[in-house]
Structure formats: structure tokens, C-alpha cells
């Protein structure tokens, strides 16, 4: 979907493949994984990918004026929405407000503008509308009430701080690659990763794992096969 608008086609990989590459080649302990998100719509057999078009929501009382983001989404991008840090929680439900930040009309517009998919670090609503369009959406959970009395969008294309665990914060920068499938969301930090090198490593790693799987089916010990087959990956690190 929208792969012609991106420099790299990630549709051949899963989020697990990408995480393996970020872990083994770049030493990212979390493998780029952004936890606690659920996929609510879109085909689970497809890997969605796009560069992050970020939107920050703040409390309604915030002095910054409300911005219109929904008409500015670049084709092929991943619409990525988050709340300011004080509105986030370390454990479920992960945000302090019950209102939904994103709904069916937003997906209708995002889909028309050919966005790749949407990730909301909060709640979404109008599930049937996202599914009717087969538009991929990910979020922490669902809601029913619109957010206009609680929060508002105040900035676009700014870094987003996401609480991902106790004392842990991951940053999403505008232009970071966001990869989504049935397992969830993985972020490729573009400031730290050479994408083509990552793709080369992941492609080779997949080939090696297929050989290991065949060895195991043939009755060979898993550990011995992994050690022998994965030796070739050392030259890619």
C-alpha cells in the first residue's frame, strides 16, 4: 500500500523481522517495538509502513492554538498521534482521559489523502467506519466520546515522547519509519539507523532463519543449527 511513495518497501518483512534487525545489528534492546497497541482494522496479512507524520494533543486549556492536521497528511505517511507526557500513564489504560482522539471522519479523510495507516497512543472510536474502508488503525483502546472538551491538537511534525514502561520513554521523530502488522508497531529511528543497511541485514537474516527452520524439520538440533547458519550474519553487523 502506497509503497511507490517511499524509498524502501517493507511489505516483505514482518515487525518481528524488523525488530530482529534493530536488536542484532543496532543493539536496540526493545527492537523498536512500541508496546500496548492493538490493531483494530486493516488486513492482518499485510505489513503497513510509512514515515511518521506526528500530531501532538494537549489539554484544552493549553495556550497554543488548535491546529488543523487532518487536511495536511502526506500521501504514504503514518499518521501518528500522541498526548503530552502528563496525560500519559505507565500502565493500562496508558492515558488519563477516556475520550477518543480519532474517529471515522478522520480515517475517511486520511484514506482519501492516501495515508498508509494511523497509530494513536490513546483511544479511537467509530470502529465500523475504519473497517468498512479497510483502513489500518492501531491504538491503546476504544472509546465513544469525542475529545474536544478535553484535549486539542496543538502541533504537527514535532517529536513525540511516549511512555513505554516504568521510567522508560521512547521518542518518535517526524520522518521515522513506522511499521505495523498483526504483532503491533515497530519504529525505525532514522537518526540512528541506515535503512538500506538494515534492510540488507533483515533480508539475509530471514534467509538464514528459513534454513534453520528446515534443519529443525529435518531433525537437527536447534542450537547447533542456529550457531552454524547464523555465523554468516557476522559480516552484516
N, C-alpha and C positions, 0 to 999 in steps of 0.2 A: 504494500500500500504506500503510495507516494515515494517509492524508492528512487524515482528519477530526480527528485528534488534534493537528494542527499549525496554526499561524497562517497559514502560507504553503505553497502547493502547488508544489513544484519539479519535479514529474514532467514538465512540458512542456519542460524545459531539459536540456541535457547538461552534464557537468562542464566541457567546453570553453566553453560559453556563460557559465557562472558565472565561470570564470577570466578570460574577456574582460572581464566587468563589473568584477571586482575589480582587474584591471590598469588598465583605461582610465578607470574612474570614481574608484577609490580609490587608484590608484598603487601597488598591492601587486605588487612585481616578480615574485614567484613565482605570482601569481594564486590564492593559497590552496592550491596543489597540494601534497599530501603524497606525496613520491616513493617509489618502490621497492615499492609494494604491488601484489599480484596478486589478481584476483577469482577465487575458486575455485568458487563456487556461486551459484545465483540466476540469473534471466534476464538476459542481456546486453542485451536490448532495453528494459529498464526502468531508469529513474533512481530510485535509492533515496535517501531523505533522512530525517533525524531529528536531534533535538538530542542532543548528546553526553552520555551517562551514563558517566563516566570511572571507570576502575579502575586503581590502581597496584599493580604487583607488585614486591616487594623480595626480596633474598636470604633464604633460610630462617632465617639467624642474626639477622635484623633483630629488634630488641627489641619492635617493635609487634606486637600480637596479630593473628592471621589473622582476616579479616572474611568474612562471607557476602554476596556481592554478587549472586549469580545469582538469588536469590528477590526482589530489590528492583528489578529493571529496570522502569522506567516504560514503559507502552504507547506505541508510536510512536517510541521513542528509538533512538539508535545506540549500542549497547554498544561502548565504546572502551577498549581495554586496552593498557597500555604498561608497560615496565620502568623502574626507576630509571636515571638517566643513566650511572652506572658500568658498567651491564650492556649499554649500547648501543655500537654501532660506527658509524664514519662511512662504511664501505664494506661490501660484501657479506661475510658474511650479515647484517650490520646489528645483530645481537645476539650476546652472548658465550656464551649457553647453547644447547645443541641440543634441549632439551626443549620440548614443545608447551604453550602457555599455555591452550589452549582446545580442546574436543573436542565430540563428538557429543551427549553428555548435556547439555552447556551449551546447545547450539543447541536441543535438544528443549525445554528449559525456557524459553529466550528466545523461541522461536517460540510456545509456549503463552501467554506473557505479552504477546504481540503486539509484541515489539520489531521495529523496522524492518529492522535488519541489524547485523552485527558487524564491527568493524575491530580487528585485532590487530597491534600493532607488535612482532611476534615470529612464532613458528611456531604452526600449528594442526594438528590431526590428525583422523582419522575422516571423511575427505573424503566417503565414500559416504553417510554419515548426513546431512550438510549438504545434499547434492544430492538425497537422497530426499525431504527436506522442502521442497526448492526455497527454502531459506533463504539469503539472500545473506551470504557471508563474504569478507573481504579480509584478507590477511596478507602478511608478508615471505616466508614459505615454509612448508614442511610438515615434520612430524616424526612420530615414533611413540611416544615415551615421555612419560608424564605428568610434570608439573613439580614434584610435591610434595616431592621430595628436594632440589630446587634453589632454588625460589622459592615465595612465597606472596602472596596478595592482602592488602594492609595498609591501603588507604584507598580510599574511593569519593567521587565528586564533588569531586575536587581537580584543580587544573591539572596537566596532563601536559607534560613537556618532551621533545620529540622531536628527535633529531639528524637533520637532513635533508641534510647535506653537510659539507664541511670547514669547521669553525668556524661552522656555521650551526645554530641551534636554533629550532624553531617551537613555540609554546605552544598547547595545546588546552585551552580552559576549559570547565567544565561548562556546558551550555546552548548552546555554539556549534553552529551547523548543520553537519552533515556530509552531503556529497552524494557518492554513489557510482554509477558506471556502468562500462562496459567500459574506459574510459580510466583509471580509478582513483578516487582520493578527493580531494575539494576541501573545505576548511574555510572557513566564513564566520565571521570573528572578530566576534562580536556586540558586543564592546566598542568596535569602530571603525566598524561598518557599520550603516546604516539599511536594514533588509531590504527594506521596500516600495520605497524609492528604488532599491535595487539591482535588484529585480525589474522595475521600470518601465524602467530603462536596458537591462537584458538583453533584455526583450521587444522594445523598439524596435531594438536592435542586431541581433537576429535578423531582423526585418523588412527592415532595410537590407541585410544580407548576402544575403538572398534576391533582392533587387533587383539587387545587384552580380552575383550568380551568373547571373541572367537576361541582364544586359548582356553578360557574357563569352560566354554561349552564343550571343548574337546577333552576336558578332564584335567587340565594343567592347574597347578596351584596358583591361586590369585596373586599372592605376594611375589612369587618368583616371576610371574609373567609381567606384573607391573614394573618391577625393577628392570627387567631386560628390555621391555618395549619402550619405557619412558626415558631410557638413557639418552635417546636421540633429542629429547626436548631441551637438554642442557645447552645445546648450541643456539637455542632460540631465546634464552633468558639474558 
